Amino acid sequence: MKLITFESHGRRRTGALRADGSAVDVTDAGSVLDILTHSIARQKANVLLSSAPTVASPALRAPYTPHSLICIGLNYMDHVRETNSATPTRPVIFGKFANALAGPGDTITWHADASSEVDYEAELGVIIGKSAHRVSKENALSHVGGYTCVNDISARDVQMTDSGKQWILGKTLDGFCPIGPAVVTADEIADPQALDIKCILNGQTVQHSNTKEMIFDIATLIAHLSHFMTLKPGDLIATGTPFGVGMSRNPKLWLKDGDVMTVEIEKIGALTNHCKVL
């Protein structure tokens, strides 16, 4: 099932998409997270999907609010090479805060005196559907509730400052984590390590890879994280970005006022946001 959150008459509603792309209101089944994590809610949503009337032109919002925003750095070998970084021997973990969350269609703003080197990063988002504590790699994917598109927007001049770096600060400016446009339930994606992933900037493809290129696959990431922390339903893992980021280009390709960026992932959809410099 492909789930969305939309706004109607000032209220947030839960929607589901039919095969033809049309949306229906399944709010009576619960929120997107309810449907991801509870079988009864999923069953009710399926009934509504086949019987509810179509919603015309839904105003999309972030499909849900993550419990935690967990991010993986340097997880595509081609990205490691382009950044001249050492290949990680275990996953590189950092986080974003709740203020970074944004949705499809939102305008991403930042102040020019805060950063002049803002970068895009297309990523596959993995949503935890049931608690995971010290799970094995073999059982890890059974804890996934769904998948979504993530843009791990990064202020590189902030991230790379100071001798100890400032990864979190550079990656958690307001709106620097758009997600969406939809959440696809895990049963719809048989192999999450075989998804085409792109970032398109002003109509030009600037990143294009496949999730098979990950250094640490999703099962490994979940098993690793759950060894140290309990992953809870609603936690979002942004699984890293492939090559083509702006900071590794010559000349550098920083986001600027008026830019339009789209993260597109096979079987999930296209997440588009505009940029505005204040």
Contacts in CASP RR format, 6 or more apart in sequence:
PFRMAT RR
TARGET T0000
AUTHOR 0000-0000-0000
METHOD contacts of the structure
MODEL  1
MKLITFESHGRRRTGALRADGSAVDVTDAGSVLDILTHSIARQKANVLLS
SAPTVASPALRAPYTPHSLICIGLNYMDHVRETNSATPTRPVIFGKFANA
LAGPGDTITWHADASSEVDYEAELGVIIGKSAHRVSKENALSHVGGYTCV
NDISARDVQMTDSGKQWILGKTLDGFCPIGPAVVTADEIADPQALDIKCI
LNGQTVQHSNTKEMIFDIATLIAHLSHFMTLKPGDLIATGTPFGVGMSRN
PKLWLKDGDVMTVEIEKIGALTNHCKVL
1 16 0 8 1.000
1 35 0 8 1.000
1 42 0 8 1.000
1 45 0 8 1.000
1 46 0 8 1.000
1 49 0 8 1.000
1 184 0 8 1.000
1 185 0 8 1.000
1 188 0 8 1.000
2 16 0 8 1.000
2 17 0 8 1.000
2 182 0 8 1.000
2 183 0 8 1.000
2 184 0 8 1.000
2 185 0 8 1.000
2 188 0 8 1.000
2 268 0 8 1.000
3 14 0 8 1.000
3 15 0 8 1.000
3 16 0 8 1.000
3 17 0 8 1.000
3 26 0 8 1.000
3 32 0 8 1.000
3 35 0 8 1.000
3 36 0 8 1.000
3 45 0 8 1.000
3 63 0 8 1.000
3 182 0 8 1.000
3 183 0 8 1.000
3 184 0 8 1.000
3 185 0 8 1.000
4 14 0 8 1.000
4 15 0 8 1.000
4 16 0 8 1.000
4 17 0 8 1.000
4 23 0 8 1.000
4 32 0 8 1.000
4 58 0 8 1.000
4 60 0 8 1.000
4 63 0 8 1.000
4 181 0 8 1.000
4 182 0 8 1.000
4 183 0 8 1.000
5 12 0 8 1.000
5 13 0 8 1.000
5 14 0 8 1.000
5 15 0 8 1.000
5 31 0 8 1.000
5 32 0 8 1.000
5 60 0 8 1.000
5 61 0 8 1.000
5 62 0 8 1.000
5 63 0 8 1.000
5 64 0 8 1.000
6 12 0 8 1.000
6 13 0 8 1.000
6 15 0 8 1.000
6 23 0 8 1.000
6 55 0 8 1.000
6 58 0 8 1.000
6 59 0 8 1.000
6 60 0 8 1.000
6 61 0 8 1.000
7 13 0 8 1.000
7 58 0 8 1.000
7 59 0 8 1.000
7 61 0 8 1.000
8 25 0 8 1.000
8 55 0 8 1.000
8 58 0 8 1.000
8 59 0 8 1.000
12 61 0 8 1.000
13 25 0 8 1.000
13 27 0 8 1.000
13 55 0 8 1.000
13 58 0 8 1.000
14 25 0 8 1.000
14 26 0 8 1.000
14 27 0 8 1.000
14 29 0 8 1.000
14 30 0 8 1.000
14 31 0 8 1.000
14 32 0 8 1.000
14 35 0 8 1.000
14 45 0 8 1.000
15 23 0 8 1.000
15 24 0 8 1.000
15 25 0 8 1.000
15 26 0 8 1.000
15 27 0 8 1.000
15 32 0 8 1.000
15 55 0 8 1.000
15 58 0 8 1.000
16 23 0 8 1.000
16 24 0 8 1.000
16 26 0 8 1.000
16 45 0 8 1.000
16 48 0 8 1.000
16 49 0 8 1.000
17 23 0 8 1.000
17 182 0 8 1.000
18 24 0 8 1.000
18 49 0 8 1.000
18 54 0 8 1.000
22 54 0 8 1.000
22 55 0 8 1.000
23 54 0 8 1.000
23 55 0 8 1.000
23 58 0 8 1.000
24 48 0 8 1.000
24 49 0 8 1.000
24 52 0 8 1.000
24 53 0 8 1.000
24 54 0 8 1.000
24 55 0 8 1.000
25 48 0 8 1.000
25 52 0 8 1.000
25 53 0 8 1.000
25 55 0 8 1.000
26 35 0 8 1.000
26 44 0 8 1.000
26 45 0 8 1.000
26 48 0 8 1.000
26 49 0 8 1.000
26 52 0 8 1.000
28 44 0 8 1.000
28 48 0 8 1.000
29 35 0 8 1.000
29 41 0 8 1.000
29 42 0 8 1.000
29 44 0 8 1.000
29 45 0 8 1.000
29 48 0 8 1.000
30 41 0 8 1.000
30 44 0 8 1.000
30 45 0 8 1.000
31 64 0 8 1.000
32 63 0 8 1.000
32 64 0 8 1.000
32 183 0 8 1.000
33 64 0 8 1.000
33 233 0 8 1.000
33 234 0 8 1.000
34 41 0 8 1.000
35 41 0 8 1.000
35 42 0 8 1.000
35 45 0 8 1.000
35 185 0 8 1.000
36 42 0 8 1.000
36 64 0 8 1.000
36 127 0 8 1.000
36 129 0 8 1.000
36 145 0 8 1.000
36 146 0 8 1.000
36 183 0 8 1.000
36 185 0 8 1.000
36 233 0 8 1.000
36 234 0 8 1.000
37 129 0 8 1.000
37 130 0 8 1.000
37 145 0 8 1.000
37 233 0 8 1.000
37 234 0 8 1.000
42 185 0 8 1.000
60 103 0 8 1.000
60 104 0 8 1.000
60 105 0 8 1.000
60 180 0 8 1.000
60 181 0 8 1.000
61 103 0 8 1.000
61 104 0 8 1.000
62 101 0 8 1.000
62 102 0 8 1.000
62 103 0 8 1.000
62 104 0 8 1.000
62 178 0 8 1.000
62 179 0 8 1.000
62 180 0 8 1.000
63 103 0 8 1.000
63 148 0 8 1.000
63 179 0 8 1.000
63 180 0 8 1.000
63 181 0 8 1.000
63 182 0 8 1.000
63 183 0 8 1.000
64 127 0 8 1.000
64 183 0 8 1.000
64 234 0 8 1.000
65 98 0 8 1.000
65 101 0 8 1.000
66 101 0 8 1.000
66 127 0 8 1.000
66 179 0 8 1.000
66 234 0 8 1.000
66 235 0 8 1.000
66 236 0 8 1.000
67 128 0 8 1.000
67 232 0 8 1.000
67 233 0 8 1.000
67 234 0 8 1.000
67 235 0 8 1.000
67 236 0 8 1.000
68 95 0 8 1.000
68 232 0 8 1.000
68 234 0 8 1.000
68 235 0 8 1.000
68 236 0 8 1.000
69 95 0 8 1.000
69 96 0 8 1.000
69 97 0 8 1.000
69 98 0 8 1.000
69 100 0 8 1.000
69 101 0 8 1.000
69 177 0 8 1.000
69 236 0 8 1.000
69 238 0 8 1.000
70 93 0 8 1.000
70 95 0 8 1.000
70 225 0 8 1.000
70 235 0 8 1.000
70 236 0 8 1.000
70 237 0 8 1.000
70 238 0 8 1.000
71 93 0 8 1.000
71 94 0 8 1.000
71 95 0 8 1.000
71 96 0 8 1.000
71 152 0 8 1.000
71 171 0 8 1.000
71 237 0 8 1.000
71 238 0 8 1.000
71 240 0 8 1.000
72 91 0 8 1.000
72 92 0 8 1.000
72 93 0 8 1.000
72 216 0 8 1.000
72 221 0 8 1.000
72 237 0 8 1.000
72 238 0 8 1.000
72 239 0 8 1.000
72 240 0 8 1.000
73 88 0 8 1.000
73 91 0 8 1.000
73 92 0 8 1.000
73 93 0 8 1.000
73 94 0 8 1.000
73 240 0 8 1.000
73 241 0 8 1.000
74 80 0 8 1.000
74 83 0 8 1.000
74 85 0 8 1.000
74 87 0 8 1.000
74 88 0 8 1.000
74 92 0 8 1.000
74 215 0 8 1.000
74 240 0 8 1.000
75 88 0 8 1.000
75 91 0 8 1.000
75 92 0 8 1.000
75 214 0 8 1.000
75 215 0 8 1.000
75 216 0 8 1.000
75 221 0 8 1.000
75 239 0 8 1.000
75 240 0 8 1.000
75 241 0 8 1.000
76 209 0 8 1.000
76 213 0 8 1.000
76 214 0 8 1.000
76 215 0 8 1.000
76 240 0 8 1.000
76 241 0 8 1.000
76 242 0 8 1.000
76 243 0 8 1.000
77 87 0 8 1.000
77 213 0 8 1.000
77 215 0 8 1.000
78 209 0 8 1.000
78 213 0 8 1.000
78 242 0 8 1.000
78 243 0 8 1.000
79 240 0 8 1.000
79 241 0 8 1.000
79 242 0 8 1.000
79 243 0 8 1.000
79 244 0 8 1.000
79 245 0 8 1.000
79 248 0 8 1.000
80 86 0 8 1.000
80 87 0 8 1.000
80 88 0 8 1.000
80 215 0 8 1.000
81 243 0 8 1.000
82 243 0 8 1.000
82 244 0 8 1.000
82 245 0 8 1.000
82 248 0 8 1.000
83 245 0 8 1.000
83 247 0 8 1.000
83 248 0 8 1.000
87 215 0 8 1.000
88 215 0 8 1.000
88 216 0 8 1.000
90 216 0 8 1.000
90 224 0 8 1.000
91 216 0 8 1.000
91 220 0 8 1.000
91 221 0 8 1.000
91 224 0 8 1.000
91 225 0 8 1.000
93 225 0 8 1.000
94 167 0 8 1.000
94 168 0 8 1.000
94 171 0 8 1.000
95 167 0 8 1.000
95 168 0 8 1.000
95 171 0 8 1.000
95 172 0 8 1.000
96 152 0 8 1.000
96 168 0 8 1.000
96 171 0 8 1.000
96 172 0 8 1.000
96 176 0 8 1.000
96 177 0 8 1.000
96 238 0 8 1.000
97 168 0 8 1.000
97 172 0 8 1.000
99 172 0 8 1.000
99 174 0 8 1.000
99 175 0 8 1.000
100 171 0 8 1.000
100 172 0 8 1.000
100 173 0 8 1.000
100 174 0 8 1.000
100 175 0 8 1.000
100 176 0 8 1.000
100 177 0 8 1.000
101 175 0 8 1.000
101 177 0 8 1.000
101 178 0 8 1.000
101 179 0 8 1.000
102 108 0 8 1.000
102 175 0 8 1.000
102 176 0 8 1.000
102 177 0 8 1.000
102 178 0 8 1.000
102 179 0 8 1.000
102 273 0 8 1.000
103 178 0 8 1.000
103 179 0 8 1.000
103 180 0 8 1.000
103 181 0 8 1.000
103 271 0 8 1.000
103 273 0 8 1.000
104 178 0 8 1.000
104 180 0 8 1.000
104 181 0 8 1.000
104 271 0 8 1.000
104 272 0 8 1.000
104 273 0 8 1.000
105 178 0 8 1.000
105 272 0 8 1.000
105 273 0 8 1.000
105 274 0 8 1.000
106 175 0 8 1.000
106 178 0 8 1.000
106 273 0 8 1.000
107 273 0 8 1.000
107 274 0 8 1.000
107 275 0 8 1.000
107 276 0 8 1.000
108 153 0 8 1.000
108 175 0 8 1.000
108 176 0 8 1.000
108 178 0 8 1.000
108 273 0 8 1.000
108 274 0 8 1.000
108 275 0 8 1.000
108 276 0 8 1.000
109 174 0 8 1.000
109 175 0 8 1.000
109 275 0 8 1.000
109 276 0 8 1.000
109 277 0 8 1.000
109 278 0 8 1.000
110 118 0 8 1.000
110 155 0 8 1.000
110 173 0 8 1.000
110 174 0 8 1.000
110 176 0 8 1.000
110 277 0 8 1.000
110 278 0 8 1.000
111 277 0 8 1.000
111 278 0 8 1.000
112 277 0 8 1.000
112 278 0 8 1.000
114 155 0 8 1.000
114 158 0 8 1.000
114 173 0 8 1.000
115 155 0 8 1.000
115 156 0 8 1.000
115 157 0 8 1.000
115 158 0 8 1.000
115 170 0 8 1.000
115 173 0 8 1.000
116 157 0 8 1.000
116 254 0 8 1.000
117 155 0 8 1.000
117 156 0 8 1.000
117 157 0 8 1.000
117 247 0 8 1.000
117 252 0 8 1.000
117 254 0 8 1.000
118 153 0 8 1.000
118 154 0 8 1.000
118 155 0 8 1.000
118 156 0 8 1.000
118 254 0 8 1.000
118 255 0 8 1.000
118 275 0 8 1.000
119 153 0 8 1.000
119 154 0 8 1.000
119 155 0 8 1.000
119 156 0 8 1.000
119 245 0 8 1.000
119 246 0 8 1.000
119 247 0 8 1.000
119 254 0 8 1.000
119 255 0 8 1.000
120 151 0 8 1.000
120 153 0 8 1.000
120 199 0 8 1.000
120 201 0 8 1.000
120 206 0 8 1.000
120 207 0 8 1.000
120 245 0 8 1.000
120 246 0 8 1.000
120 255 0 8 1.000
120 261 0 8 1.000
120 263 0 8 1.000
121 151 0 8 1.000
121 152 0 8 1.000
121 153 0 8 1.000
121 154 0 8 1.000
121 199 0 8 1.000
121 240 0 8 1.000
121 241 0 8 1.000
121 245 0 8 1.000
122 149 0 8 1.000
122 150 0 8 1.000
122 151 0 8 1.000
122 197 0 8 1.000
122 198 0 8 1.000
122 199 0 8 1.000
122 207 0 8 1.000
122 241 0 8 1.000
122 242 0 8 1.000
122 263 0 8 1.000
122 264 0 8 1.000
122 265 0 8 1.000
123 149 0 8 1.000
123 150 0 8 1.000
123 151 0 8 1.000
123 152 0 8 1.000
123 197 0 8 1.000
123 238 0 8 1.000
123 239 0 8 1.000
123 240 0 8 1.000
123 241 0 8 1.000
123 263 0 8 1.000
124 147 0 8 1.000
124 149 0 8 1.000
124 150 0 8 1.000
124 192 0 8 1.000
124 195 0 8 1.000
124 197 0 8 1.000
124 211 0 8 1.000
124 218 0 8 1.000
124 238 0 8 1.000
124 239 0 8 1.000
124 240 0 8 1.000
124 265 0 8 1.000
124 268 0 8 1.000
125 147 0 8 1.000
125 148 0 8 1.000
125 149 0 8 1.000
125 150 0 8 1.000
125 179 0 8 1.000
125 236 0 8 1.000
125 237 0 8 1.000
125 238 0 8 1.000
125 239 0 8 1.000
126 144 0 8 1.000
126 146 0 8 1.000
126 147 0 8 1.000
126 192 0 8 1.000
126 218 0 8 1.000
126 221 0 8 1.000
126 222 0 8 1.000
126 236 0 8 1.000
126 237 0 8 1.000
126 239 0 8 1.000
127 144 0 8 1.000
127 145 0 8 1.000
127 146 0 8 1.000
127 147 0 8 1.000
127 148 0 8 1.000
127 183 0 8 1.000
127 234 0 8 1.000
127 235 0 8 1.000
127 236 0 8 1.000
127 237 0 8 1.000
128 143 0 8 1.000
128 144 0 8 1.000
128 145 0 8 1.000
128 222 0 8 1.000
128 231 0 8 1.000
128 232 0 8 1.000
128 233 0 8 1.000
128 234 0 8 1.000
128 235 0 8 1.000
128 236 0 8 1.000
128 237 0 8 1.000
129 143 0 8 1.000
129 144 0 8 1.000
129 145 0 8 1.000
129 146 0 8 1.000
129 186 0 8 1.000
129 233 0 8 1.000
129 234 0 8 1.000
130 142 0 8 1.000
130 143 0 8 1.000
130 145 0 8 1.000
130 233 0 8 1.000
131 143 0 8 1.000
131 230 0 8 1.000
131 231 0 8 1.000
131 232 0 8 1.000
131 233 0 8 1.000
132 140 0 8 1.000
132 143 0 8 1.000
132 222 0 8 1.000
132 225 0 8 1.000
132 226 0 8 1.000
132 230 0 8 1.000
132 231 0 8 1.000
133 226 0 8 1.000
133 230 0 8 1.000
133 231 0 8 1.000
134 226 0 8 1.000
134 227 0 8 1.000
135 143 0 8 1.000
135 222 0 8 1.000
135 223 0 8 1.000
135 226 0 8 1.000
136 223 0 8 1.000
137 219 0 8 1.000
137 220 0 8 1.000
137 222 0 8 1.000
137 223 0 8 1.000
138 219 0 8 1.000
140 218 0 8 1.000
140 219 0 8 1.000
140 220 0 8 1.000
140 221 0 8 1.000
140 222 0 8 1.000
140 223 0 8 1.000
140 226 0 8 1.000
141 186 0 8 1.000
141 192 0 8 1.000
141 218 0 8 1.000
141 219 0 8 1.000
141 222 0 8 1.000
143 222 0 8 1.000
143 226 0 8 1.000
143 231 0 8 1.000
144 186 0 8 1.000
144 192 0 8 1.000
144 218 0 8 1.000
144 222 0 8 1.000
145 185 0 8 1.000
145 186 0 8 1.000
146 183 0 8 1.000
146 184 0 8 1.000
146 185 0 8 1.000
146 186 0 8 1.000
146 189 0 8 1.000
147 183 0 8 1.000
147 184 0 8 1.000
147 186 0 8 1.000
147 189 0 8 1.000
147 192 0 8 1.000
147 265 0 8 1.000
147 268 0 8 1.000
148 179 0 8 1.000
148 180 0 8 1.000
148 182 0 8 1.000
148 183 0 8 1.000
148 184 0 8 1.000
148 236 0 8 1.000
148 268 0 8 1.000
149 179 0 8 1.000
149 180 0 8 1.000
149 181 0 8 1.000
149 263 0 8 1.000
149 264 0 8 1.000
149 265 0 8 1.000
149 268 0 8 1.000
149 269 0 8 1.000
149 270 0 8 1.000
149 271 0 8 1.000
150 177 0 8 1.000
150 178 0 8 1.000
150 179 0 8 1.000
150 180 0 8 1.000
150 236 0 8 1.000
150 238 0 8 1.000
150 263 0 8 1.000
150 271 0 8 1.000
151 177 0 8 1.000
151 178 0 8 1.000
151 179 0 8 1.000
151 199 0 8 1.000
151 261 0 8 1.000
151 263 0 8 1.000
151 271 0 8 1.000
151 273 0 8 1.000
152 171 0 8 1.000
152 176 0 8 1.000
152 177 0 8 1.000
152 238 0 8 1.000
152 240 0 8 1.000
152 241 0 8 1.000
153 171 0 8 1.000
153 173 0 8 1.000
153 175 0 8 1.000
153 176 0 8 1.000
153 177 0 8 1.000
153 178 0 8 1.000
153 255 0 8 1.000
154 170 0 8 1.000
154 171 0 8 1.000
154 176 0 8 1.000
155 170 0 8 1.000
155 171 0 8 1.000
155 173 0 8 1.000
155 176 0 8 1.000
156 170 0 8 1.000
156 247 0 8 1.000
156 254 0 8 1.000
158 166 0 8 1.000
158 169 0 8 1.000
158 170 0 8 1.000
158 173 0 8 1.000
159 165 0 8 1.000
159 166 0 8 1.000
159 167 0 8 1.000
159 169 0 8 1.000
159 170 0 8 1.000
159 171 0 8 1.000
160 166 0 8 1.000
170 176 0 8 1.000
171 177 0 8 1.000
177 238 0 8 1.000
178 263 0 8 1.000
178 271 0 8 1.000
178 273 0 8 1.000
179 236 0 8 1.000
179 271 0 8 1.000
180 268 0 8 1.000
180 269 0 8 1.000
180 271 0 8 1.000
181 269 0 8 1.000
181 270 0 8 1.000
181 271 0 8 1.000
181 272 0 8 1.000
182 268 0 8 1.000
182 269 0 8 1.000
184 267 0 8 1.000
184 268 0 8 1.000
188 267 0 8 1.000
189 195 0 8 1.000
189 267 0 8 1.000
192 211 0 8 1.000
192 218 0 8 1.000
193 211 0 8 1.000
193 212 0 8 1.000
193 214 0 8 1.000
193 217 0 8 1.000
193 218 0 8 1.000
194 210 0 8 1.000
194 211 0 8 1.000
194 212 0 8 1.000
195 210 0 8 1.000
195 211 0 8 1.000
195 265 0 8 1.000
195 266 0 8 1.000
195 267 0 8 1.000
195 268 0 8 1.000
196 208 0 8 1.000
196 209 0 8 1.000
196 210 0 8 1.000
196 265 0 8 1.000
196 266 0 8 1.000
197 207 0 8 1.000
197 208 0 8 1.000
197 209 0 8 1.000
197 210 0 8 1.000
197 211 0 8 1.000
197 242 0 8 1.000
197 263 0 8 1.000
197 264 0 8 1.000
197 265 0 8 1.000
197 266 0 8 1.000
198 205 0 8 1.000
198 207 0 8 1.000
198 208 0 8 1.000
198 209 0 8 1.000
198 262 0 8 1.000
198 263 0 8 1.000
198 264 0 8 1.000
198 265 0 8 1.000
199 205 0 8 1.000
199 206 0 8 1.000
199 207 0 8 1.000
199 244 0 8 1.000
199 261 0 8 1.000
199 262 0 8 1.000
199 263 0 8 1.000
199 264 0 8 1.000
200 206 0 8 1.000
200 261 0 8 1.000
200 262 0 8 1.000
200 264 0 8 1.000
201 253 0 8 1.000
201 255 0 8 1.000
201 259 0 8 1.000
201 260 0 8 1.000
201 261 0 8 1.000
201 262 0 8 1.000
202 259 0 8 1.000
202 260 0 8 1.000
202 261 0 8 1.000
203 260 0 8 1.000
203 262 0 8 1.000
206 244 0 8 1.000
206 246 0 8 1.000
206 253 0 8 1.000
207 241 0 8 1.000
207 242 0 8 1.000
207 243 0 8 1.000
207 244 0 8 1.000
207 245 0 8 1.000
208 242 0 8 1.000
209 242 0 8 1.000
209 243 0 8 1.000
211 239 0 8 1.000
213 242 0 8 1.000
214 239 0 8 1.000
214 240 0 8 1.000
216 224 0 8 1.000
218 237 0 8 1.000
218 239 0 8 1.000
221 237 0 8 1.000
221 239 0 8 1.000
222 231 0 8 1.000
222 237 0 8 1.000
225 231 0 8 1.000
225 237 0 8 1.000
246 252 0 8 1.000
246 253 0 8 1.000
246 254 0 8 1.000
247 254 0 8 1.000
255 261 0 8 1.000
255 275 0 8 1.000
256 275 0 8 1.000
256 277 0 8 1.000
257 275 0 8 1.000
257 276 0 8 1.000
257 277 0 8 1.000
258 274 0 8 1.000
258 275 0 8 1.000
258 276 0 8 1.000
259 274 0 8 1.000
259 275 0 8 1.000
260 272 0 8 1.000
260 273 0 8 1.000
260 274 0 8 1.000
260 275 0 8 1.000
261 272 0 8 1.000
261 273 0 8 1.000
261 275 0 8 1.000
262 270 0 8 1.000
262 271 0 8 1.000
262 272 0 8 1.000
262 273 0 8 1.000
263 270 0 8 1.000
263 271 0 8 1.000
264 270 0 8 1.000
264 271 0 8 1.000
END
